[in-house]
Amino acid sequence: MTHYLWYIDIGAAVAQTVIVALIFKNYLGIGFTKIGRILLSVSAILLVESISMIAIYYMWLSLGLGMEVAAPTLLITILNLVVISLLYVISRL
């Protein structure tokens, strides 16, 4: 039986991916400056990380891993989502 926390994990990772894509879009306008290239690089790395999280969580869900793995990853994912959301607010300034 799969644990419902995996679905919350995957949903939070999808939300994080969308927010990181918006951050990447916000930095495209300054992409040709020195700081812009750095910010775009960080955004690209975060985007790859978010997509990887979705794939890994789905794989773990398919393997039938339970709450012992899903709960700690959910905590990490929620904290990650909060930080990414703060970065999005900063990118809008």
Backbone bond lengths (Angstrom), bond angles and torsions (degrees), N, CA, C in turn:
res aa  C-N    CA-C-N  psi(-1)  N-CA   C-N-CA  omega(-1)  CA-C   N-CA-C  phi
1 M - - - 1.459 - - 1.530 109.79 -
2 T 1.295 116.02 132.25 1.456 119.62 178.45 1.523 109.59 -82.84
3 H 1.301 113.95 148.36 1.460 118.68 -178.59 1.524 109.38 -91.57
4 Y 1.327 116.57 140.21 1.468 121.72 -176.70 1.524 112.47 -62.71
5 L 1.340 118.51 -22.40 1.460 120.37 -179.90 1.529 112.12 -62.83
6 W 1.333 117.08 -26.91 1.464 119.55 178.26 1.525 110.68 -63.47
7 Y 1.323 116.71 -37.54 1.458 119.66 179.48 1.529 110.87 -67.84
8 I 1.308 116.88 -36.17 1.470 120.61 175.64 1.525 109.60 -67.83
9 D 1.340 116.73 -41.45 1.463 121.28 176.35 1.522 111.15 -56.83
10 I 1.322 115.73 -49.56 1.467 120.19 -178.21 1.524 110.53 -65.44
11 G 1.319 117.86 -40.73 1.466 121.01 177.82 1.521 112.24 -61.95
12 A 1.332 116.73 -42.86 1.470 120.26 177.96 1.524 110.92 -65.71
13 A 1.333 117.03 -37.29 1.466 120.40 178.51 1.525 110.99 -67.74
14 V 1.325 117.53 -36.64 1.464 120.85 176.58 1.529 109.88 -66.00
15 A 1.330 116.83 -43.53 1.466 120.56 177.43 1.527 110.50 -60.34
16 Q 1.319 116.31 -41.19 1.463 120.45 178.28 1.525 110.61 -63.49
17 T 1.306 117.66 -40.28 1.461 121.37 179.36 1.526 110.93 -62.07
18 V 1.316 116.64 -42.09 1.464 120.67 178.87 1.522 110.50 -63.86
19 I 1.323 117.06 -44.13 1.470 120.51 -179.63 1.524 110.66 -64.75
20 V 1.324 117.74 -41.12 1.467 120.61 179.11 1.528 110.05 -65.49
21 A 1.328 117.95 -37.48 1.466 120.37 176.32 1.527 110.67 -62.58
22 L 1.325 117.15 -37.76 1.471 120.56 176.49 1.526 111.47 -67.24
23 I 1.327 116.45 -38.40 1.470 120.28 176.31 1.524 109.45 -62.09
24 F 1.327 116.80 -45.50 1.463 121.77 178.88 1.528 109.88 -58.08
25 K 1.336 116.88 -44.06 1.465 121.58 178.81 1.529 111.11 -62.81
26 N 1.323 117.31 -38.90 1.464 120.87 179.92 1.528 111.80 -64.11
27 Y 1.333 117.36 -32.42 1.453 120.73 -176.94 1.524 113.58 -90.07
28 L 1.327 118.22 -4.90 1.464 119.78 179.55 1.524 112.24 -62.70
29 G 1.321 117.01 -32.24 1.464 121.04 -178.99 1.517 113.57 -65.10
30 I 1.325 117.39 -28.60 1.470 120.01 -179.22 1.523 110.94 -109.83
31 G 1.323 116.14 19.78 1.454 121.39 -174.07 1.511 116.11 -64.27
32 F 1.323 117.64 -16.52 1.464 119.59 -177.08 1.521 113.25 -95.37
33 T 1.337 116.52 -2.13 1.457 119.49 175.38 1.526 108.99 -90.63
34 K 1.336 116.56 167.25 1.465 119.87 -179.13 1.530 111.16 -62.02
35 I 1.318 116.95 -48.79 1.460 120.39 -179.84 1.521 110.47 -67.96
36 G 1.323 116.75 -32.69 1.458 120.89 178.12 1.524 112.30 -62.95
37 R 1.326 116.90 -41.52 1.464 120.00 177.73 1.525 111.32 -63.79
38 I 1.319 116.25 -38.90 1.467 120.34 178.37 1.529 110.01 -65.42
39 L 1.328 117.11 -46.19 1.462 120.90 -179.46 1.526 111.38 -65.13
40 L 1.327 117.31 -38.83 1.461 120.27 176.24 1.523 111.35 -65.35
41 S 1.327 117.02 -38.08 1.467 120.63 178.51 1.522 110.70 -64.46
42 V 1.312 116.46 -45.12 1.469 120.47 178.59 1.531 109.85 -62.61
43 S 1.325 116.57 -42.06 1.468 120.16 178.99 1.520 111.17 -63.56
44 A 1.322 117.15 -40.73 1.466 120.70 179.30 1.528 110.62 -64.45
45 I 1.320 116.79 -41.71 1.464 120.49 178.17 1.528 110.57 -63.12
46 L 1.330 117.00 -43.68 1.459 120.74 178.05 1.524 111.33 -64.29
47 L 1.332 117.25 -34.31 1.455 120.69 178.38 1.530 110.99 -66.63
48 V 1.321 116.62 -44.08 1.467 120.84 176.69 1.524 110.20 -62.33
49 E 1.328 116.48 -41.32 1.467 121.02 179.33 1.526 110.83 -62.76
50 S 1.314 117.65 -42.17 1.465 121.09 -179.19 1.525 111.66 -65.75
51 I 1.321 116.45 -43.01 1.465 120.24 178.81 1.527 110.09 -65.83
52 S 1.323 116.78 -38.92 1.467 120.87 177.50 1.524 111.20 -63.14
53 M 1.324 116.29 -39.08 1.464 120.02 178.62 1.524 110.79 -60.00
54 I 1.323 116.83 -42.94 1.461 120.26 179.83 1.524 109.96 -60.76
55 A 1.334 116.62 -47.19 1.466 120.81 -178.56 1.528 111.57 -63.58
56 I 1.313 116.95 -43.32 1.466 120.75 -178.49 1.528 110.71 -67.95
57 Y 1.326 117.29 -42.55 1.464 119.78 178.85 1.525 110.42 -63.40
58 Y 1.323 117.36 -39.84 1.459 119.65 177.70 1.529 110.99 -64.49
59 M 1.331 116.38 -40.23 1.461 120.25 178.12 1.532 110.38 -62.36
60 W 1.332 116.83 -45.21 1.465 120.41 179.39 1.521 110.86 -64.81
61 L 1.344 117.07 -36.98 1.458 120.58 175.44 1.527 109.83 -61.72
62 S 1.325 117.04 -43.51 1.471 121.85 179.83 1.525 111.99 -64.65
63 L 1.325 116.24 -33.24 1.462 120.16 178.75 1.527 112.47 -75.48
64 G 1.315 116.78 -11.31 1.455 120.58 177.44 1.518 114.49 82.55
65 L 1.329 116.85 21.15 1.464 118.40 177.37 1.521 109.13 -65.70
66 G 1.303 116.30 143.47 1.457 121.59 -171.99 1.513 114.07 -97.04
67 M 1.315 112.61 -156.66 1.456 121.72 -175.52 1.528 112.31 -65.11
68 E 1.317 117.74 -24.58 1.467 120.79 -179.24 1.524 111.55 -61.67
69 V 1.321 116.69 -28.42 1.463 121.22 178.23 1.529 110.41 -101.43
70 A 1.323 116.61 -37.98 1.463 120.97 -175.11 1.527 112.80 -66.19
71 A 1.318 117.79 -39.28 1.467 120.51 -177.02 1.529 112.60 -65.90
72 P 1.347 119.45 -49.70 1.465 118.15 178.37 1.532 113.08 -64.10
73 T 1.342 116.34 -36.94 1.466 117.26 178.49 1.519 111.19 -68.90
74 L 1.321 117.11 -31.31 1.466 119.45 176.46 1.520 110.74 -65.00
75 L 1.314 116.85 -42.15 1.463 120.28 177.29 1.531 110.69 -59.87
76 I 1.318 116.37 -46.23 1.463 120.95 179.45 1.530 110.35 -63.50
77 T 1.318 116.89 -42.21 1.466 120.78 -178.59 1.522 111.36 -65.96
78 I 1.317 117.64 -41.46 1.468 120.73 179.04 1.528 110.49 -64.81
79 L 1.330 116.72 -43.41 1.472 119.13 177.04 1.523 110.62 -62.17
80 N 1.320 116.58 -41.59 1.458 121.87 177.56 1.529 110.42 -61.60
81 L 1.319 117.27 -41.72 1.462 121.83 179.42 1.525 111.34 -63.95
82 V 1.318 117.11 -39.16 1.471 120.77 177.95 1.528 110.22 -63.64
83 V 1.328 116.96 -45.47 1.465 120.87 -179.40 1.525 110.84 -65.09
84 I 1.320 117.42 -42.90 1.459 121.56 178.74 1.531 109.95 -63.34
85 S 1.321 117.35 -38.49 1.466 120.62 177.32 1.523 111.33 -63.36
86 L 1.330 116.66 -40.86 1.466 119.77 176.32 1.526 111.41 -64.34
87 L 1.326 116.52 -39.65 1.463 119.77 176.45 1.530 111.36 -63.49
88 Y 1.320 116.32 -35.28 1.466 119.43 177.17 1.527 110.74 -64.56
89 V 1.332 116.19 -43.07 1.477 119.64 178.32 1.530 109.62 -61.07
90 I 1.313 117.22 -42.07 1.462 121.07 178.33 1.531 110.79 -64.35
91 S 1.323 117.07 -39.21 1.471 120.01 -178.33 1.522 111.91 -66.71
92 R 1.317 116.66 -21.81 1.473 120.76 179.39 1.525 112.60 -80.65
93 L 1.309 117.45 -14.02 1.478 120.36 -178.00 1.510 112.14 -75.18
